Amino acid sequence: MPELPEVENFRQLLLPLVSNIFKLSLECTSKTAPPKKFLSPEEINDLNDNCFVEDVLRKGKLLCMVLKCIKKVQNQSRVYLFIHMGMTGRISTPNIIP
């Protein structure tokens, strides 16, 4: 499990993603519905080509990507995407597993 300095280093690596030029593309890969407090797969699709990464923050061992939305999502102009690096200290996607 990554320690705080490692999470901070990863946050620093993500900071170049902060841009008003590059639109974000997200995908829901879960086969089951997320808990009700999370965005639905339809709402995640609404974020595609609608959001920019405005900032990358850290709260303890969680990374928080602040997404600024062009069109409001759930009546919000900003969405917060929290990421936990898990036991491995890595972030993976379905197609790329380190």
N, C-alpha and C positions, 0 to 999 in steps of 0.2 A: 504494500500500500504506500503510495507516495506521501512524503512528508511535506510540510508547509513550504520549505524553500523550493522543492521540485514543482509544486503546484504554481508557485509564483513565477518560476522560470518558464513554465508552459504558458502562463498568462502573457508574459512578455513576448513569447514567440507568436501568440495570436494577435497581438496589437496591430501588426501590419494589415490585418483584415479590416480594420476600422476604416471605412471609406463610404463616401456618398456616391461612388461610381459603380461599384460592383453589387448587383442585387443578389440576395441570398436565395438558395434553393435547398429546401428541406424535403425529406421523405419519411413517411411513417411506415416502418417495416414490421411492426407488431401485428400478429395475426389476431390478437384479442383486443377488444376495445380498452383504451386507457381509462384509468379512474376518472370520475366526473370532474375532479378539480383541474384536470389537464385539458389541453386543447384536443378536440376531436380530429380524426384524420381529415375531415373536410376543412376544418379551420387551419390545419397545418398546410393543406393545399392552398388556402387563401393567402398564406404568408409568402408563397413562392412568387418571385418577381414583384413583390410588394414591400420587401423589407431590406434595409441596409444594416450592417453591424455598426452601431454607433459607439460602443465602448465594450471593453472586456474587463470585468471586475473579478475580485476574489473574495469569498467569504469563507474563511477557514479552508477546508479542503474542497470546496465547491467553486467552480468557475461559473461566472454569470456573463452571458453575452447579451448586451442591451441591444435590442432590435428596434429600429425606428421604422414605422410603417407608413407608406404613402397613403393607403386607405386604411381606416380604422379596422381593427380586428377585435371582436368582443367589445366594441365601443371604446377601445384603447388605441392611442397612437404609438405606444411603446409596448413591446412584449419582452419578457425576460426569459431567456433560455438557460437553465441551470444544467451544468455538466459535472458528473462525478467520474473520476478516472478509474474507479474500481480498485480491485486488489492488485492488478498488474501495473497500474500507473500509466496505462496507455489508453488511448481512445481509438476505437476501431469502427469501421463501417461494415455493412454486410458483405461487401465485395473485397474489402481489404482488412484482413485480420493479422495484426503484427505478431 
